[in-house]
Amino acid sequence: MSAGAKDPELANLILAARQGDGTALNRLLRSLWPWLRRKAEFVLGRKAPLGISSLTQETALRFSRSIEKTHAMDSPSVKALLHRIMRNTALDAYRASACEKRDARLCSDDDLSSATELQPERELLYKEQTIRVAEAISRLPPRQQKALMLYLDERTFDEIAEELDCSGTAAQMLVQRAKSELRTLFEEFPDSSGNHGR
């Protein structure tokens, strides 16, 4: 069976796989495997945190876990679903890799930046997010702005306090208030897709 064919055999394999037939699922994935590997080569960048084989296998595994819920019944629909799963898997790997490289305090839910090594199709989104972050920071009071920028520059609270001529506790409070204010600001103005907040 050709992976690109729109035929009853493919539909039957998908239907059987959705009903828990492991053999049908294996035949379906085996027929799509060459396409999956080519797609993985395209999706991954030069400095990818995981290899082509790993991405292909993880995509197949995630697809297998979600097969019962899929409505795809032809090759183009299945491939579109697999492409989404693969792209999300790769993005998860990039994010995890980026978090491992950064200071733990910047990898919390309050993290406002994304990985610097992004897929080409994500670069525009990254630039838009950077603009939103810069706009939000520009709305902070000047002392909070300065405290936050020093904090993001990995300065200690004592160093921030010395720079701002205040106590270490006051410096810590300025940073906490800046983070809190940023969360509020992100809820107030929408992103490029029209969604408010994160």
TAWO-V51970 format. One record per backbone hydrogen bond with DSSP energy under -1.0 kcal/mol. NH is the residue of the N-H (numbers start at 0). CO is the residue of the C=O. Records with the same first field share a line. If there is no record, write none. Layout:
NH = CO, CO
//
This chain:
4 = 1
10 = 6
11 = 7
12 = 8
13 = 9
14 = 10
15 = 11
16 = 12
17 = 13
18 = 14
19 = 16
20 = 15
24 = 20
25 = 21
26 = 22
27 = 23
28 = 24
29 = 25
30 = 26
31 = 27
32 = 28
35 = 31
36 = 32
37 = 33
38 = 34
39 = 35
40 = 36
41 = 37
42 = 38
43 = 39
47 = 44
54 = 50
55 = 51
56 = 52
57 = 53
58 = 54
59 = 55
60 = 56
61 = 57
62 = 58
63 = 59
64 = 60
65 = 61
68 = 65
77 = 73
78 = 74
79 = 75
80 = 76
81 = 77
82 = 78
83 = 79
84 = 80
85 = 81
86 = 82
87 = 83
88 = 84
89 = 85
90 = 86
91 = 87
92 = 88
93 = 89
94 = 90
95 = 91
96 = 92
97 = 93
98 = 94
99 = 95
100 = 96
105 = 102
106 = 103
110 = 107
117 = 115
121 = 118
122 = 119
125 = 121
126 = 122
127 = 123
128 = 124
129 = 125
130 = 126
131 = 127
132 = 128
133 = 129
134 = 130
135 = 131
136 = 132
137 = 133
139 = 136
144 = 140
145 = 141
146 = 142
147 = 143
148 = 144
149 = 145
150 = 146
151 = 147
152 = 148
153 = 150
154 = 149
159 = 155
160 = 156
161 = 157
162 = 158
163 = 159
165 = 160
170 = 166
171 = 167
172 = 168
173 = 169
174 = 170
175 = 171
176 = 172
177 = 173
178 = 174
179 = 175
180 = 176
181 = 177
182 = 178
183 = 179
184 = 180
185 = 181
186 = 182
187 = 183
188 = 184
190 = 194
193 = 190
196 = 185
//
